[in-house]
Amino acid sequence: MHASRKPEASPPRSRAGSSSRLATFRALRYRNFRLLWAGLTVSAVGTWMQIVAQSLLVLDLTHGSPAALGTVSLAQALSFLLFALVGGDATDRFDKRRLLLLTQSILMGLAVLLGVLTATGVIRFWMVPLVAFGSGATLSFDQPARNSLIASLVPKENLMNAVALQSAVFNGASVLGPALASLALSRMGYSGNFFLNAASYFGVLAALLLLHTPAAQQTTVPGGNLLDSVRRALRYVQRDAVLPSVLSPYGALLFFGPSAALMIPLFTRQVLWAGPADLGMLFSALGAGTVLSALIIASLGDLRYKDRLVFVSILLWTVALAAFGLSGSLRVAIPALFILGAAQNAAGAVTVTLLQTRVPPEMRGRAMSLNTLLIMCVRPLGDFPAGAIIGWLGFRPALLLSAALVGATLVTLFVTSFTARRA
C-alpha cells in the first residue's frame, strides 16, 4: 500500500493543434490509470470469452431454451439486488485497491470452478446459475470500487475521457473475445474458454499490485449504519437537477431492452440457423460499435449538455434495436448491432460520468452502486421476462415490443421534462 504517496502531478498540457489526435487518449498520460487500463484490457478479453462460452453452454445443456438464459441472468440480478448497495457503501469505507485485489481473485476462482466442472463432465444447468449468483455478489463490490478508483486516478476534467477509455477496453474486447472464444471452442471446448478467462485475471491483479494509490481516494464515510449511509447518498442523487432525468431513460433501456448475451445467441440459433463463427461475428459487430463510440466520447472533452447526449443516444439505440429485430440476415444485423453498441455505450459512459462528477467524493462508491444496479441488476432482471416473451411471441415480435417500450418511455420523459421547464 502506498498511501503516503501524493497524487500524480498533472502533465503539461499539449499545445492546441498538436494534440487533437492524442486528446482521445489523454487520460493515459497518468501512470496509475495507464496501469489499470492495461490490466483491464487483458482481463476483458477473457471475460468476453467466458460470456460467449457460458451462453452456448447453457443452450446446449437445456436444448436451446431461451428461458434458461434468462434464468442465469435472473440469478445474477438477484445477487446484485442483494449486495450492490452494500458494495457501494464498502467502497466508500475501505481501501479500493485492496478491495479490488480481493474481488478479482474471487472472480478468477469462479472461472476456474466452471472450467473444472466442464472439463470433468459433471456440469449441470443448475450449477451455472449458482456460479452466476456468486459472480454477481462479487461484482457488486468490484464495480463501484473500480469506477470510484478510476475517478481518483485522473483530474475531474479528464474523467469522461477515462470512463470512455475504460468502456473501450471492455467493449473493444467484445470484438476480439468472441472471435477467440469461437476458436477456443472448436479446439479446447468450453473448459478451455473458462481457464483462459481465469488466466486473464493475472493482468489486472498485476496492475493493482503496481498501483500507487492516491491519498485522495482513502476518504471514508462518516460513522453510521449501512441503511442511513445508503439513504443519504440516494437522497442526494434524487435531489440533483440532472441525475434523475438521465437515470430514468437509461434504466428503461436496460430493463426493456434484451442484453446481447440473450438476443445474439438466440438470433444466431433461431433466425440464422448458424454456428459459432456467425455468433462471434455478431458479437464483434456490437463490440466494434462500442469501441468507435467510446473513442468519440473520449475525444469530445468535458461537454456541457451531457444529459442531451444521453437522450439522443437512447433514441438511436431504439431505432437500431427495431432494425435488428426485423433483420433476417447478417447484411442487416451487423450494421444494426454496430449502431446499437455505439448508442448504448455513449448513453452508459455519459451516465457514469455524470454520477461520478455530480456527487461529492465521499459518496462516489454509493453513487456508483446505482450504476451497478442498473447494469448488473436491472438489465438481467429484464432478461428474464424478455427470454420468456421471446419464447412466447417469437424473436422478432419480442424485440419490436422492447424497442417500442423504450421509445415510449423516452418520449414520455422528454415531454414531461420539457413541460416542467416551460412551467
C-alpha positions, 0 to 999 in steps of 0.5 A: 500500500502506498498511501503516503504517496501524493497524487500524480502531478498533472502533465503539461498540457499539449499545445492546441493543434498538436494534440487533437489526435492524442486528446482521445487518449489523454487520460493515459498520460497518468501512470496509475490509470495507464496501469489499470487500463492495461490490466483491464484490457487483458482481463476483458478479453477473457471475460468476453470469452467466458460470456460467449462460452457460458451462453452456448453452454447453457443452450446446449445443456437445456436444448436451446431454451431461451428461458434458461438464459434468462434464468442465469441472468435472473440469478445474477440480478438477484445477487446484485439486488442483494449486495450492490448497495452494500458494495457501494457503501464498502467502497466508500469505507475501505481501501479500493485497491485492496478491495479490488485485489480481493474481488478479482481473485474471487472472480478468477476462482469462479472461472476456474470452478466452471472450467473444472466442472466442464472439463470433468463432465459433471456440469449441470444447468443448475450449477451455472446459475449458482456460479452466476449468483456468486459472480454477481455478489462479487461484482457488486463490490468490484464495480463501484470500487473500480469506477470510484478508483478510476475517478481518483486516478485522473483530474475531474476534467479528464474523467469522461475521457477515462470512463470512455477509455475504460468502456473501450477496453471492455467493449473493444474486447467484445470484438476480439473475445468472441472471435477467440472464444469461437476458436477456443471452442472448436479446439479446447471446448468450453473448459478451455474458454473458462481457464483462459478467462481465469488466466486473464485475471493475472493482468489486472491483479498485476496492475493493482499490485503496481498501483500507487494509490492516491491519498485522495481516494482513502476518504471514508464515510462518516460513522453510521449504519449501512441503511442511513449511509445508503439513504443519504447518498440516494437522497442526494442523487434524487435531489440533483437537477440532472441525475434523475432525468438521465437515470430514468431513460437509461434504466428503461433501456436496460430493463426493456431492452434484451442484453446481447448475451440473450438476443445474439445467441438466440438470433444466431440459433433461431433466425440464422440457423448458424454456428459459432463463427456467425455468433462471434461475428455478431458479437464483434459487430456490437463490440466494434460499435462500442469501441468507435463510440467510446473513442468519440466520447473520449475525444469530445472533452468535458461537454456541457449538455451531457444529459442531451447526449444521453437522450439522443443516444437512447433514441438511436439505440431504439431505432437500431434495436427495431432494425435488428429485430426485423433483420433476417440476415447478417447484411442487416444485423451487423450494421444494426448491432454496430449502431446499437453498441455505439448508442448504448455505450455513449448513453452508459459512459455519459451516465457514469460520468455524470454520477461520478462528477455530480456527487461529492467524493465521499459518496462516489462508491454509493453513487456508483452502486446505482450504476451497478444496479442498473447494469448488473441488476436491472438489465438481467432482471429484464432478461428474464421476462424478455427470454420468456416473451421471446419464447412466447411471441417469437424473436422478432415480435419480442424485440419490436415490443422492447424497442417500442417500450423504450421509445415510449418511455423516452418520449414520455420523459422528454415531454414531461421534462420539457413541460416542467421547464416551460412551467 
